[in-house]
Amino acid sequence: MTPLKSMEDNFKAIRGYLALDSQAPLPQQTILSMDLLIWNCSGAGNKKFKLSMRDLVQIHKPDLVILMETKVEFKAMGLFFNGIGFITSAHVDPIGRSGGIWMIWNANIANVRVVEASS
């Protein structure tokens, strides 16, 4: 089992994410929580998915949504997600009718940087 990272290692990682000098102090601000919705939806785009997705967003108000095994291309759903408040996305479309990962968020609420995406 891998040991947990030390607090100093975590601070170094945070400085790296923020592109700060290794000796720079971390910004002092209130740390806010982020609500995530992660769903292995086993197919997206149909009426039942859209109703369920709309309900989940209304009830839980996630800042970031990750959908796996979508089995359809993202372009078929972009306007739907815009309509429920998610204006930014990163995705890997399925190969045939298998796979697919979508990550959607509102850029006014969350700042997401995709480092790498591949099938």
Stockholm file with secondary structure:
# STOCKHOLM 1.0

chainA/1-119         MTPLKSMEDNFKAIRGYLALDSQAPLPQQTILSMDLLIWNCSGAGNKKFKLSMRDLVQIHKPDLVILMETKVEFKAMGLFFNGIGFITSAHVDPIGRSGGIWMIWNANIANVRVVEASS
#=GR chainA/1-119 SS CCCCCCHHHHHHHHHHHTTCCTTSCCCCCCCCCCCEEEEECSSCSSHHHHHHHHHHHHHHCCSEEEEECCCSCGGGTHHHHHHTTCCEEEEECCBTTBCCEEEEECTTTCCCCCCCCCC
#=GC SS_cons         CCCCCCHHHHHHHHHHHTTCCTTSCCCCCCCCCCCEEEEECSSCSSHHHHHHHHHHHHHHCCSEEEEECCCSCGGGTHHHHHHTTCCEEEEECCBTTBCCEEEEECTTTCCCCCCCCCC
//
